[in-house]
Amino acid sequence: MLSTRRTILGALAGAPAILRGQSKSGSKNPILGSGKYTYECIHDWGEVPKNIVYGNTHSVVEDSNGFIWVQHTVHKSSPSDDTLVIFDPKGRFVRSMGPEFKGGAHGLHIRKEGGEDFLYISDTAKAIVVKMNTKGEKVWEIGYPEMAEPYKIGADGKKRKYSPTNVAIAPNGDVYVADGYGSHYVNQYDKNAKYIRTISTPGKEKGQLNNPHGIIVDERGKPTLLIADRGNNRLQFMTLEGQHLSFAGNVKKPCHFQEQKGVLLIPDLDARVTLLDKSNGLIEHLGEDTDGGHYELRKQARDQFKPGKFVCPHGACFDHHGNIFVSEWVEVGRVTKLRKV
């Protein structure tokens, strides 16, 4: 069920105000980065209504209208089970939807097709990928890839573990599903969700993957697959057919990507957000916490988080103004806006 802005306005009176030029304590917000990549760090962005209590905030994207979509797993204390929370560009709550993904909401990709936005949602708990429009109407669903050779059910009737974390969409509409929490393969489908092939194998050599957590089609040059090979602490580039091309570094535990004007945005679970240039050279590590205690912090209360430091960035996106939004794998949920200065 959708919660519309009209039905929820009454609940907004007690909602937290958007943080702008200063923090809740009255001090100025931290400034991150340098030069043309300088940002004001605004933690806990967005007016979250009282009936929604964030779980782990796994993903964040901007739609073609400039609205920001936050995907979370839903906290056990939340009155609403909606996993998708939509805000206008100023952080005002618009509506929410998606209770069916409670507990497993993980990867969120948005793509404009034929003048309409479509969502691609990876649910790690139900082990499915769903394509739907922004009204919540389902186009198709991809489940266990039993037609793929590595996932064939054995004589003992057992299935190989499968838990999809993210998807990438090729220019022709082909869908690449990263089995990041399952068996570490990438499965390719056509635009109608018909299976094509399985690419890569588990491991650490060229063309092999260990927790392919995030994946996009990188169009900074000839379209290639760019995979956040998180378990191997690297980026891996492949052809759209799955042949290894190259590796890139400057990452610790990369989770996912977005690209804007040649700049690659990478939320890194090891407490930083990284920007790389067209040649994958380092531009900035933003909000990096180097004391090693961020994994312990992810289960702490919100007031224990360090201003200007990230805990466990899991999703990130640019908006069309060049601002950055970061969602984090923390138990109380957190979305940070990096406003371009």
N, C-alpha and C positions, 0 to 999 in steps of 0.2 A: 504494500500500500504506500502511496506517495503522501508525504506530509508537505503540503503546499505552504508558501509564504503566508497566504491569507489565513490559514488555519492556525499558524504558529505565532503570529505577531503578538498575541497576548502573552506568550511565554517569554518574549524577548526583553521585557522590562527588567528582569533580573539577570539577564545574560551578561557575561563579561564584556567590557568595552574593548575595542581593538586598540592594541598598543601602537602608538605612533612615534613621536619624538622622544618619549621617555618611558622608562620601565614603571612597574607598579609602585616601586619604592620612590619614584620621583626623580631618579637619576637618569642621565642620558643613556640611550641605547648604545651598545658597543658598535664600533666601526670595524669592519673586516675588509681585508684585501688592500689593494693599492692601485694608484693610477686610474686607468679607465675601468678597472675591475674593483671598484670600491663600493661597499654596500653597508647600509645601516641594518643591523641585526635586530629583528622584531620577533621575539619569541611569543608563542601562544597566540598566533594570529588567528583572527576570525571569531565571529560571535556564535559560539556553539550554544544552541538552546538547552534549557534545563532537562528536557526529556531525552537528550542524547549524551551519553557518557562514553568518551573515546576508549577503545581498547588499543591495541598496537596499531599505530597509524602507518600502514605499510606503503601506501602510494598516494601520489598527488599529480594531477594533470590539469591543463587549461583547455577548455573547449573553444570552438570557433567564435563564440560570443564573448569570450573573455571571462567566463565564469570558471571558478576554481573548484575542482572535484577532489575531495579527500576520501580515501577508502580506509576503513579501519575494521578491526575484528569484533568490536563491541565489548565493552567492559561488563563484567557480571552484574554490576549495579545499575546498568542503563535501563530505564523504562522502555526505550525504543530499541528494537533490534535492527534498525536500518544501518547498513554498512557504508552507504554512499551519502556524503553530506556535501551539498552544493552551496557555494558562496558567490556573491557578486564581487566585482573587482575591488570594492571597498571593504570586503570582509563581512558584509551583512548576509545572514542566513537566508537562503532562498527556498530550499526544500530538501528532502532526504528520501531515500529509496533503498531497495536491495536487501531486505531482511533475510532472503534465502541464502546469502553468503556469510551469515554470521559464523564466526569462528575460523573460517578458511579464507576470507578475503585477503588476497595477496598482491597479485599483479594487476595493474590497470593500464590499459592502452586505449587511446582515443584517436579516431581517424575519420576525416570527412570523406564521404563517399556519395557521389551524386547529389551534392548539396545538403547532405544530412550527416550529422555526427553519429558514429557508432562506437560503442564500448566493447572492448575485449577484456574479459575478466578471468583471471586464473584463480581458482579456488583450490587451495592445497589440501583442505580437509576432505572435500567431496571428490577430489582428483578429477576436476573437470575444467574445461575452458568454455566460456559462454560468450557468444556475440549477441548483443542486443542494442536497440536504439535507446535514446536518452529518456524515453517514456517507460522503459523497462520491458518492452516487447521483444521476446527472444527470436533471433534469426536462426541460429543453430547452436548445437552443443557438441563438444568433443569430449568423449570419455576415455576409458582405458584403451590404449592402442593395440588391441589384441591382433590386429592384422599385420603389425610390424614384427619382423623375425625375432628381434631381441626380447619381445614381450609375449611370445607364444606361450600358451599355458602348457606346462610340462605334463608328463605322464602321471605325476603325483597330484595333478590338479592345482598346483600352486602357481600364483602369479608373481612376476617380478614386481618389485616395489615401484610405484608410479605416483608422483606428486608434482604437478606442473606449477612453475613459479612465475613465468612471464612469457609473452609472445612478441614476435616481430612480424611485420607485414611488408611483403615485397611490393614493388611498383605494380606488378600484375595481379596483386591480391592474394598471392600465396601466403600461407600462415605457417610460421615456424614456432613450435611449442618447445620451450626449454623444460626438461624434466629435472629441475634443479635439486629438489628434495627427494627424488626417487632414485633412478638408476643412471642418471647423468648422460642421457642421450638428448638429441634434438630431433623432433619429428616434424616433417614437412607435410602440409596439406594444401590443396588448392582453395580457391576463394569460397567454394561451397562445402568445405570441410571434408573433402575426399582425400584419403591418405595417398601420399606420393612416395615418400622414402624416409628412412631414418639415417641421420648423418652423425658422424663422430663415433668414438668409442670412449668408455671410461678410462682414465689414466692421466699421465702427466707429460706425455710426449707430444710431438706435433700432431695436431688433429684430434687430440684426446682432451677430455674435459673432466673436471672434478667440481661438482656443484655449479653447473651453468645457470647461475641465479638470474641474470638479466640478459636480454638479447634485443638488438635493434637491427634494422637494415640501415647501414651507414651510407648516406648518399653525398658525402663530401667529395667524392670522386665517382668512379664506377661503383654501382651499388654492390656492397659486400655485407656479409653477416659480421656483426661485432658482438662478441659474447663476453659477458662478465664471468670469467672462469674463476669464481671466487675461491674455491678450494685450492687452486693452484696459484693464487695471489697474482693474477695477471689478466690482461686483456688478450683475446685471441681473435684474429681476423680470418674469415673463411670465404670462399666463393659461395654463391647462392646454391650451388650443388653440394657444398660441404667439404671442398678441398681446402686444406690449410694454406694460408697465405703468409701470416706473420704474427708476432707477439708484440705487445707494448707494455711498458711498465708504468711507473709513477703512481701505482695503486698498492693498497694493502689487501682489503677485502671488498672489491667493487661489487655493488648490488645491481645497478641498472644505469641507464644513460638517457640523455636527451641532447640533441645538437641544435644550435642556433647560430647562423652566420659563420659557420666553420668552427665554432667553439663547442667542445664536448663537455657536458656537465655530468659528473659522476658522484652519486652519493656513495660514500665508502663507510662500511660498518665500523671501521676502526676510527671513529670519531672525527671525521673530516669530510668536507665536500671539495672535490677537485675539479679544476678547469684545465683542459688541455687545448692546445692550438691545432691547426689543420694538420700539422705533422706529428701530432700526439706528444708535443713537447709541453712541459709544465708551464702553466700560467700562474696558478695560485692553488694553495691548499687553504681553504676557508674554515675558520672556526675549529682548528685542530686542537684536540685535547691530547697532550703527549704524556700525561702522568700514568697512563695504563689502567686507571680505575673506572673507565667509562662503562664496562660491562656490569660492574657491581651497581653503578648508578641507575641502570635502566629499570630496576625494580623499586627505586626509591621514590619518595614523594617529590612533587614538582619543585618545591622550594629548595631541594638539594641540588638541582641542576645548576651548573655554573654559567653565569651570563656570558654570552659571546662564544661559548664552547658547545660543540655538538656531543651527543652521547652515542647514538648508533643510527646515523643516517641510513635510510632504507629506500626512500624514493625521493625524486627531485624533478622539477621542471622549470623551464623559463616561461614567463608570460610574454605577450607580444611587445611589452615595453622593455624587456631585458631584465626585469626583476626575477629573482629566483625564489621558489618555494621548496621547502625541505620537509619531508615527513619522516618521523623516526620510530624505530623499533624500541619503544619504551612502554611499560605497562599502563601508564596513565595517558599515553598518546601525546604527541606534540607536533605542531606545524609551525615552522619558522619562515617568515618572509625576509629575504635579503633584498632590501630596497636599493636599487642602483642609485648611487649618489652622483 
